[in-house]
Amino acid sequence: MGTLPGRVDPRAFCTQARVLVVAGKGGVGKTTVAATLALVAARAGLHTLLIDVEGTAALPALFGHSGPLGYQETVLADGGDRPGTGRSGAPIRARSLTPDDALLEYLEDHGLRRISRRLTATGTLDVIATAIPGIKDLLVLSKVKSIDKGATAGGDLDLIIIDAPAAGHAVTFLVSPKGLADAVTVGPIRSQAGEVLEMIADPTRFQVLLVTVPEETPVNEAAETAFLLEDQAGVKLAPVVVNGAWPHLGLGGAAPAAASLGVQLTDAEVAGLDRAAEFRRHRQDLQAAQVERLAERLPLPQMMLPYLFSTDLGIHELHILADALERQIAVLPTSAS
């Protein structure tokens, strides 16, 4: 990889698989991690496509764009460079790929454009999709497979990052093709399911990166999701991202610290600072315990991302997280790359 012994290069990490699905319990920062990974890849010179499968405005907002993404690609960041560093990167593109969009495209590609418009106008489209459980997920993954195939055939695309649904739906999303392949023995649905299963089962083409936070319930769900994905979908799992980790501070008593700095504090101020330090130490201990428990339940390398004390995350904060993620990638065991 052209790196120091025992160090993993961000470019090598981001090219282990063409398609990387970022999944996790709602509220753990899954979308932020997907955007951060895209920025790391772009800063490494990789042409990256971010795919939103839920049609929200959260992903583009991180890059300073208002409103949800459209079905057509748009450039979220014109290069992964960070101002003032002198580094240049590749552009980050993004698009929405909702099940309804995928179904409409499928019908139109099969000469049913006029019918698809009528189905949409009357609401019949939802009835058809609901009548075949898993068909919407299959169509989305089939479109991803098509994009991947086009990239492999020489397209200007190195990495596809999917901001997946929340953990529970993510399992269904990735298991649906197998269910359809088992239920349907012939025809175009069976063919599509088979091709998607081939992509999902190939670790050089497809991997899942789970995101959690160092808290009990998200850790439990991350471990459960991991085993379900491995057992039922047969996918390879990338290192898990532990998001929102508070930096560890070696906090002592306020009075000795103030004395060493020549600062005078009242008794009330000392008591307040000591209570704050005790709260922080307690939080650090709880966090460390959950990280250890995650390692015991889920034997995957961990990458820690810091908690950012900011109400609004934008491109500046994404670069801070990308810096942190690059440092975490560099110290991964080489077997995890």
KESE-229613 format. One record per residue (C-alpha): x, z, y. Coordinates in nm, 4 decimals. Example, Ala and Ser with C-alpha at 12.3 -4.5 7.8 and 13.67 -1.06 7.14 Angstrom:
% residues 2
{X:1.2300 | Z:0.7800 | Y:-0.4500}
{X:1.3670 | Z:0.7140 | Y:-0.1060}
***
This chain:
% residues 337
{X:0.0000 | Z:0.0000 | Y:0.0000}
{X:0.3018 | Z:0.0068 | Y:0.2254}
{X:0.2669 | Z:0.3773 | Y:0.3014}
{X:0.4706 | Z:0.6906 | Y:0.2462}
{X:0.4668 | Z:0.8309 | Y:-0.1086}
{X:0.1533 | Z:1.0372 | Y:-0.1653}
{X:-0.0173 | Z:0.9034 | Y:0.1478}
{X:-0.3286 | Z:0.6867 | Y:0.1427}
{X:-0.3595 | Z:0.4152 | Y:0.4044}
{X:-0.6992 | Z:0.3877 | Y:0.5849}
{X:-0.7071 | Z:0.0128 | Y:0.5240}
{X:-0.6505 | Z:0.0631 | Y:0.1513}
{X:-0.9155 | Z:0.3348 | Y:0.1412}
{X:-1.1695 | Z:0.1107 | Y:0.3133}
{X:-1.1051 | Z:-0.1829 | Y:0.0807}
{X:-1.1538 | Z:-0.0050 | Y:-0.2517}
{X:-1.5012 | Z:-0.1563 | Y:-0.2690}
{X:-1.6701 | Z:-0.4294 | Y:-0.0692}
{X:-1.9938 | Z:-0.2285 | Y:-0.0377}
{X:-1.9901 | Z:0.1418 | Y:0.0515}
{X:-2.3196 | Z:0.3315 | Y:0.0534}
{X:-2.3184 | Z:0.6480 | Y:0.2665}
{X:-2.5789 | Z:0.8946 | Y:0.1399}
{X:-2.6694 | Z:1.2585 | Y:0.1950}
{X:-2.9434 | Z:1.5088 | Y:0.2695}
{X:-3.1245 | Z:1.4565 | Y:0.5985}
{X:-2.9524 | Z:1.6371 | Y:0.8860}
{X:-2.5974 | Z:1.6419 | Y:0.7455}
{X:-2.4725 | Z:1.3664 | Y:0.9779}
{X:-2.4905 | Z:1.0781 | Y:0.7310}
{X:-2.5431 | Z:0.8159 | Y:1.0019}
{X:-2.2580 | Z:0.9567 | Y:1.2108}
{X:-2.0249 | Z:0.9437 | Y:0.9103}
{X:-2.1281 | Z:0.5841 | Y:0.8381}
{X:-2.0453 | Z:0.4904 | Y:1.1974}
{X:-1.7150 | Z:0.6816 | Y:1.1790}
{X:-1.6148 | Z:0.4998 | Y:0.8603}
{X:-1.6934 | Z:0.1681 | Y:1.0262}
{X:-1.4709 | Z:0.2633 | Y:1.3186}
{X:-1.1858 | Z:0.3648 | Y:1.0859}
{X:-1.2159 | Z:0.0297 | Y:0.9082}
{X:-1.2317 | Z:-0.1640 | Y:1.2340}
{X:-0.9256 | Z:0.0178 | Y:1.3697}
{X:-0.7468 | Z:-0.0913 | Y:1.0509}
{X:-0.8324 | Z:-0.4535 | Y:1.1326}
{X:-1.1189 | Z:-0.4902 | Y:0.8843}
{X:-1.4286 | Z:-0.6892 | Y:0.9764}
{X:-1.7127 | Z:-0.4480 | Y:0.9062}
{X:-2.0886 | Z:-0.4816 | Y:0.8813}
{X:-2.3066 | Z:-0.1721 | Y:0.9205}
{X:-2.6497 | Z:-0.1974 | Y:0.7586}
{X:-2.9391 | Z:0.0295 | Y:0.8536}
{X:-3.2141 | Z:0.0344 | Y:0.5892}
{X:-3.4561 | Z:0.2624 | Y:0.7742}
{X:-3.4964 | Z:0.0761 | Y:1.1034}
{X:-3.4142 | Z:0.3665 | Y:1.3360}
{X:-3.2253 | Z:0.3622 | Y:1.6653}
{X:-2.9791 | Z:0.6360 | Y:1.5628}
{X:-2.6992 | Z:0.4086 | Y:1.4456}
{X:-2.6746 | Z:0.1765 | Y:1.7487}
{X:-2.7141 | Z:0.4743 | Y:1.9836}
{X:-2.3793 | Z:0.6109 | Y:1.8630}
{X:-2.2176 | Z:0.2951 | Y:1.9998}
{X:-2.4074 | Z:0.3080 | Y:2.3281}
{X:-2.6825 | Z:0.0602 | Y:2.2363}
{X:-3.0493 | Z:0.1362 | Y:2.2983}
{X:-3.3307 | Z:0.0547 | Y:2.0592}
{X:-3.3231 | Z:-0.0187 | Y:1.6862}
{X:-3.1193 | Z:-0.2935 | Y:1.5278}
{X:-3.2733 | Z:-0.6318 | Y:1.4515}
{X:-3.2659 | Z:-0.8365 | Y:1.1337}
{X:-3.0002 | Z:-1.0619 | Y:1.2856}
{X:-2.6463 | Z:-0.9300 | Y:1.3228}
{X:-2.5332 | Z:-0.7833 | Y:1.6522}
{X:-2.1888 | Z:-0.6680 | Y:1.7648}
{X:-2.1894 | Z:-0.2911 | Y:1.8192}
{X:-1.8237 | Z:-0.2633 | Y:1.9185}
{X:-1.5989 | Z:-0.5491 | Y:2.0176}
{X:-1.2963 | Z:-0.4282 | Y:1.8260}
{X:-1.2074 | Z:-0.0871 | Y:1.6871}
{X:-0.9450 | Z:-0.0214 | Y:1.9518}
{X:-0.9391 | Z:0.3001 | Y:2.1493}
{X:-0.8730 | Z:0.2658 | Y:2.5222}
{X:-0.5233 | Z:0.3765 | Y:2.6170}
{X:-0.3735 | Z:0.3534 | Y:2.2663}
{X:-0.2669 | Z:-0.0091 | Y:2.2742}
{X:-0.4216 | Z:-0.0598 | Y:1.9307}
{X:-0.6526 | Z:-0.3520 | Y:1.8688}
{X:-0.9034 | Z:-0.3745 | Y:1.5906}
{X:-1.1739 | Z:-0.5918 | Y:1.4421}
{X:-1.5332 | Z:-0.6048 | Y:1.5694}
{X:-1.8055 | Z:-0.3870 | Y:1.4189}
{X:-2.1238 | Z:-0.5791 | Y:1.3465}
{X:-2.4582 | Z:-0.4297 | Y:1.2479}
{X:-2.8056 | Z:-0.5283 | Y:1.1380}
{X:-3.1277 | Z:-0.3790 | Y:1.0103}
{X:-3.2270 | Z:-0.4559 | Y:0.6528}
{X:-3.5600 | Z:-0.2914 | Y:0.5839}
{X:-3.7593 | Z:-0.3534 | Y:0.2652}
{X:-4.0303 | Z:-0.5405 | Y:0.4578}
{X:-3.7708 | Z:-0.7718 | Y:0.6144}
{X:-3.6172 | Z:-0.8387 | Y:0.2738}
{X:-3.9551 | Z:-0.9132 | Y:0.1159}
{X:-4.0521 | Z:-1.1524 | Y:0.3939}
{X:-3.7217 | Z:-1.3352 | Y:0.3631}
{X:-3.7656 | Z:-1.3588 | Y:-0.0138}
{X:-4.1107 | Z:-1.5160 | Y:0.0256}
{X:-3.9917 | Z:-1.7574 | Y:0.2927}
{X:-3.6887 | Z:-1.8601 | Y:0.0865}
{X:-3.9288 | Z:-1.9502 | Y:-0.1942}
{X:-4.1424 | Z:-2.1762 | Y:0.0257}
{X:-4.4069 | Z:-1.9189 | Y:0.1106}
{X:-4.3509 | Z:-1.8853 | Y:0.4865}
{X:-4.7141 | Z:-1.9524 | Y:0.5799}
{X:-4.8443 | Z:-1.7166 | Y:0.3145}
{X:-4.5977 | Z:-1.4444 | Y:0.4150}
{X:-4.7291 | Z:-1.4520 | Y:0.7724}
{X:-5.0860 | Z:-1.4151 | Y:0.6527}
{X:-4.9893 | Z:-1.1309 | Y:0.4204}
{X:-4.8193 | Z:-0.9519 | Y:0.7078}
{X:-5.1095 | Z:-1.0005 | Y:0.9478}
{X:-5.3659 | Z:-0.8670 | Y:0.6994}
{X:-5.1581 | Z:-0.5786 | Y:0.5660}
{X:-5.1662 | Z:-0.7257 | Y:0.2160}
{X:-4.7867 | Z:-0.7313 | Y:0.2047}
{X:-4.7702 | Z:-0.3542 | Y:0.1617}
{X:-5.0265 | Z:-0.3703 | Y:-0.1185}
{X:-4.8188 | Z:-0.6278 | Y:-0.3065}
{X:-4.4962 | Z:-0.4310 | Y:-0.2623}
{X:-4.6611 | Z:-0.1073 | Y:-0.3718}
{X:-4.8029 | Z:-0.2743 | Y:-0.6811}
{X:-4.4500 | Z:-0.3272 | Y:-0.8158}
{X:-4.2629 | Z:0.0058 | Y:-0.7912}
{X:-3.9022 | Z:-0.0411 | Y:-0.6863}
{X:-3.9407 | Z:-0.4033 | Y:-0.5741}
{X:-3.8642 | Z:-0.3227 | Y:-0.2103}
{X:-3.5412 | Z:-0.1435 | Y:-0.3001}
{X:-3.4440 | Z:-0.4292 | Y:-0.5311}
{X:-3.4975 | Z:-0.6868 | Y:-0.2566}
{X:-3.2821 | Z:-0.4899 | Y:-0.0112}
{X:-3.0010 | Z:-0.4584 | Y:-0.2662}
{X:-3.0407 | Z:-0.8261 | Y:-0.3586}
{X:-2.9840 | Z:-0.9150 | Y:0.0068}
{X:-2.6778 | Z:-0.6897 | Y:0.0140}
{X:-2.5541 | Z:-0.8696 | Y:-0.2991}
{X:-2.6080 | Z:-1.2019 | Y:-0.1218}
{X:-2.4110 | Z:-1.0870 | Y:0.1831}
{X:-2.1342 | Z:-0.9583 | Y:-0.0436}
{X:-2.1269 | Z:-1.2871 | Y:-0.2322}
{X:-2.0962 | Z:-1.4795 | Y:0.0933}
{X:-1.8085 | Z:-1.2556 | Y:0.2035}
{X:-1.6323 | Z:-1.3028 | Y:-0.1284}
{X:-1.6695 | Z:-1.6791 | Y:-0.0941}
{X:-1.4606 | Z:-1.6761 | Y:0.2233}
{X:-1.6854 | Z:-1.5251 | Y:0.4872}
{X:-1.5522 | Z:-1.3259 | Y:0.7823}
{X:-1.6381 | Z:-0.9861 | Y:0.6357}
{X:-1.4220 | Z:-0.7221 | Y:0.4668}
{X:-1.6515 | Z:-0.4232 | Y:0.4282}
{X:-2.0260 | Z:-0.3573 | Y:0.4144}
{X:-2.1333 | Z:-0.0003 | Y:0.4956}
{X:-2.4939 | Z:0.0934 | Y:0.4187}
{X:-2.6470 | Z:0.3886 | Y:0.5991}
{X:-2.8665 | Z:0.4831 | Y:0.3033}
{X:-3.1962 | Z:0.6725 | Y:0.3014}
{X:-3.1847 | Z:1.0518 | Y:0.2699}
{X:-3.0524 | Z:1.1817 | Y:-0.0618}
{X:-3.3797 | Z:1.1924 | Y:-0.2568}
{X:-3.4708 | Z:0.8347 | Y:-0.1706}
{X:-3.1097 | Z:0.7246 | Y:-0.2088}
{X:-3.1286 | Z:0.7995 | Y:-0.5808}
{X:-3.4505 | Z:0.5983 | Y:-0.6148}
{X:-3.2984 | Z:0.3228 | Y:-0.4007}
{X:-3.0068 | Z:0.2786 | Y:-0.6416}
{X:-3.1916 | Z:0.3468 | Y:-0.9674}
{X:-3.4820 | Z:0.1047 | Y:-0.9018}
{X:-3.2959 | Z:-0.2075 | Y:-1.0233}
{X:-3.2352 | Z:-0.0479 | Y:-1.3637}
{X:-3.6009 | Z:0.0504 | Y:-1.3938}
{X:-3.7141 | Z:-0.3012 | Y:-1.3107}
{X:-3.4595 | Z:-0.4560 | Y:-1.5466}
{X:-3.5934 | Z:-0.2372 | Y:-1.8264}
{X:-3.9566 | Z:-0.3108 | Y:-1.7416}
{X:-3.9334 | Z:-0.6850 | Y:-1.6805}
{X:-3.7677 | Z:-0.8928 | Y:-1.9507}
{X:-3.7849 | Z:-1.2448 | Y:-1.8028}
{X:-3.8322 | Z:-1.4201 | Y:-1.4701}
{X:-3.6776 | Z:-1.4029 | Y:-1.1220}
{X:-3.7255 | Z:-1.0250 | Y:-1.0856}
{X:-3.5334 | Z:-0.9645 | Y:-1.4071}
{X:-3.2566 | Z:-1.2004 | Y:-1.2929}
{X:-3.2284 | Z:-1.0332 | Y:-0.9538}
{X:-3.2230 | Z:-0.6874 | Y:-1.1111}
{X:-2.9509 | Z:-0.7918 | Y:-1.3537}
{X:-2.7310 | Z:-0.9315 | Y:-1.0779}
{X:-2.7768 | Z:-0.6191 | Y:-0.8643}
{X:-2.6897 | Z:-0.3983 | Y:-1.1616}
{X:-2.3683 | Z:-0.5941 | Y:-1.2108}
{X:-2.2734 | Z:-0.5282 | Y:-0.8485}
{X:-2.3619 | Z:-0.1572 | Y:-0.8635}
{X:-2.1666 | Z:-0.1030 | Y:-1.1857}
{X:-1.8489 | Z:-0.2677 | Y:-1.0510}
{X:-1.6394 | Z:-0.0046 | Y:-0.8645}
{X:-1.4381 | Z:-0.2774 | Y:-0.6932}
{X:-1.7592 | Z:-0.4062 | Y:-0.5361}
{X:-1.9769 | Z:-0.0991 | Y:-0.4925}
{X:-1.9249 | Z:0.2753 | Y:-0.4364}
{X:-2.1246 | Z:0.5669 | Y:-0.2942}
{X:-1.9839 | Z:0.8190 | Y:-0.0485}
{X:-2.1807 | Z:1.1429 | Y:-0.0276}
{X:-2.2000 | Z:1.3496 | Y:0.2911}
{X:-2.2790 | Z:1.7202 | Y:0.3080}
{X:-2.2211 | Z:2.0205 | Y:0.5327}
{X:-2.0706 | Z:2.3557 | Y:0.4249}
{X:-2.4060 | Z:2.5259 | Y:0.3700}
{X:-2.5773 | Z:2.6332 | Y:0.0474}
{X:-2.8742 | Z:2.3958 | Y:0.0270}
{X:-2.6901 | Z:2.0772 | Y:0.1322}
{X:-2.4071 | Z:2.1610 | Y:-0.1114}
{X:-2.6586 | Z:2.2055 | Y:-0.3932}
{X:-2.8281 | Z:1.8771 | Y:-0.3119}
{X:-2.4987 | Z:1.6874 | Y:-0.2835}
{X:-2.3933 | Z:1.8026 | Y:-0.6300}
{X:-2.7324 | Z:1.7216 | Y:-0.7812}
{X:-2.7391 | Z:1.3791 | Y:-0.6145}
{X:-2.3895 | Z:1.3024 | Y:-0.7404}
{X:-2.4784 | Z:1.3680 | Y:-1.1026}
{X:-2.8055 | Z:1.1745 | Y:-1.0753}
{X:-2.6279 | Z:0.8741 | Y:-0.9262}
{X:-2.3576 | Z:0.8755 | Y:-1.1921}
{X:-2.5971 | Z:0.9293 | Y:-1.4830}
{X:-2.8915 | Z:0.7149 | Y:-1.3771}
{X:-2.7395 | Z:0.4459 | Y:-1.1547}
{X:-2.3906 | Z:0.4309 | Y:-1.3047}
{X:-2.2162 | Z:0.4071 | Y:-0.9682}
{X:-1.8674 | Z:0.5239 | Y:-0.8800}
{X:-1.8482 | Z:0.8047 | Y:-0.6265}
{X:-1.5939 | Z:0.7999 | Y:-0.3456}
{X:-1.4497 | Z:1.1260 | Y:-0.2056}
{X:-1.7192 | Z:1.3494 | Y:-0.0591}
{X:-1.7277 | Z:1.4114 | Y:0.3162}
{X:-1.7874 | Z:1.7703 | Y:0.4293}
{X:-1.9181 | Z:1.7209 | Y:0.7809}
{X:-1.9544 | Z:1.9737 | Y:1.0615}
{X:-1.6723 | Z:2.2045 | Y:0.9544}
{X:-1.5890 | Z:2.4640 | Y:1.2188}
{X:-1.2140 | Z:2.4797 | Y:1.2862}
{X:-1.0537 | Z:2.7872 | Y:1.1364}
{X:-0.9362 | Z:3.0324 | Y:1.4021}
{X:-0.7150 | Z:3.3327 | Y:1.3334}
{X:-0.9069 | Z:3.5789 | Y:1.5458}
{X:-0.7789 | Z:3.9321 | Y:1.5995}
{X:-0.8946 | Z:4.2108 | Y:1.8275}
{X:-0.9741 | Z:4.1274 | Y:2.1888}
{X:-0.7875 | Z:4.4257 | Y:2.3402}
{X:-0.4428 | Z:4.3495 | Y:2.1870}
{X:-0.4783 | Z:3.9819 | Y:2.2701}
{X:-0.5693 | Z:4.0570 | Y:2.6298}
{X:-0.2804 | Z:4.3014 | Y:2.6637}
{X:-0.0327 | Z:4.0433 | Y:2.5324}
{X:-0.1529 | Z:3.8027 | Y:2.8011}
{X:-0.1555 | Z:4.0621 | Y:3.0782}
{X:-0.5339 | Z:4.0325 | Y:3.1176}
{X:-0.7459 | Z:4.3369 | Y:3.1964}
{X:-1.0855 | Z:4.3622 | Y:3.0272}
{X:-1.3615 | Z:4.6167 | Y:3.0619}
{X:-1.4813 | Z:4.8037 | Y:2.7550}
{X:-1.8008 | Z:4.5968 | Y:2.7592}
{X:-1.6023 | Z:4.2719 | Y:2.7662}
{X:-1.3814 | Z:4.3856 | Y:2.4780}
{X:-1.6879 | Z:4.4819 | Y:2.2743}
{X:-1.8544 | Z:4.1465 | Y:2.3444}
{X:-1.5462 | Z:3.9466 | Y:2.2493}
{X:-1.4991 | Z:4.1506 | Y:1.9327}
{X:-1.8601 | Z:4.0816 | Y:1.8305}
{X:-1.8094 | Z:3.7102 | Y:1.8936}
{X:-1.4884 | Z:3.7117 | Y:1.6882}
{X:-1.6617 | Z:3.8933 | Y:1.4032}
{X:-1.9417 | Z:3.6352 | Y:1.4052}
{X:-1.6862 | Z:3.3539 | Y:1.3924}
{X:-1.4912 | Z:3.5178 | Y:1.1066}
{X:-1.8150 | Z:3.5638 | Y:0.9144}
{X:-1.9086 | Z:3.1996 | Y:0.9711}
{X:-1.5641 | Z:3.0866 | Y:0.8579}
{X:-1.5890 | Z:3.2941 | Y:0.5400}
{X:-1.9319 | Z:3.1527 | Y:0.4566}
{X:-1.8078 | Z:2.7997 | Y:0.5182}
{X:-1.4983 | Z:2.8495 | Y:0.3022}
{X:-1.7127 | Z:2.9884 | Y:0.0205}
{X:-1.9435 | Z:2.6858 | Y:0.0270}
{X:-1.6522 | Z:2.4409 | Y:0.0315}
{X:-1.5051 | Z:2.6184 | Y:-0.2706}
{X:-1.8411 | Z:2.6164 | Y:-0.4470}
{X:-1.8757 | Z:2.2439 | Y:-0.3813}
{X:-1.5341 | Z:2.1834 | Y:-0.5364}
{X:-1.6398 | Z:2.3795 | Y:-0.8449}
{X:-1.9693 | Z:2.1964 | Y:-0.8857}
{X:-1.8490 | Z:1.8510 | Y:-0.7846}
{X:-1.4928 | Z:1.7602 | Y:-0.8909}
{X:-1.4319 | Z:1.5028 | Y:-0.6200}
{X:-1.1696 | Z:1.4988 | Y:-0.3435}
{X:-1.3064 | Z:1.6353 | Y:-0.0161}
{X:-1.2596 | Z:1.5034 | Y:0.3352}
{X:-1.3418 | Z:1.7488 | Y:0.6138}
{X:-1.4812 | Z:1.6390 | Y:0.9487}
{X:-1.4952 | Z:1.8850 | Y:1.2381}
{X:-1.8073 | Z:2.0167 | Y:1.4051}
{X:-1.8239 | Z:1.8693 | Y:1.7539}
{X:-1.9726 | Z:2.1057 | Y:2.0095}
{X:-2.1595 | Z:1.8282 | Y:2.1887}
{X:-2.5298 | Z:1.7581 | Y:2.2313}
{X:-2.4862 | Z:1.3805 | Y:2.2493}
{X:-2.2483 | Z:1.1845 | Y:2.0293}
{X:-2.1167 | Z:0.8524 | Y:2.1542}
{X:-1.8215 | Z:0.6211 | Y:2.1083}
{X:-1.5761 | Z:0.8800 | Y:2.2449}
{X:-1.6848 | Z:1.1356 | Y:1.9861}
{X:-1.6758 | Z:0.8706 | Y:1.7120}
{X:-1.3096 | Z:0.8074 | Y:1.7925}
{X:-1.2405 | Z:1.1822 | Y:1.7656}
{X:-1.4075 | Z:1.1857 | Y:1.4247}
{X:-1.2252 | Z:0.8663 | Y:1.3235}
{X:-0.8925 | Z:1.0316 | Y:1.4109}
{X:-0.9871 | Z:1.3285 | Y:1.1932}
{X:-1.1035 | Z:1.1070 | Y:0.9074}
{X:-0.7817 | Z:0.9061 | Y:0.9127}
{X:-0.5850 | Z:1.2308 | Y:0.8807}
{X:-0.8030 | Z:1.3342 | Y:0.5865}
{X:-0.7611 | Z:0.9960 | Y:0.4185}
{X:-0.3841 | Z:1.0203 | Y:0.4556}
{X:-0.3655 | Z:1.3409 | Y:0.2506}
{X:-0.6009 | Z:1.2321 | Y:-0.0270}
{X:-0.4475 | Z:1.2276 | Y:-0.3754}
{X:-0.3372 | Z:0.8714 | Y:-0.4410}
{X:-0.5593 | Z:0.8614 | Y:-0.7505}
{X:-0.8593 | Z:0.8928 | Y:-0.5181}
{X:-0.7664 | Z:0.5749 | Y:-0.3353}
***
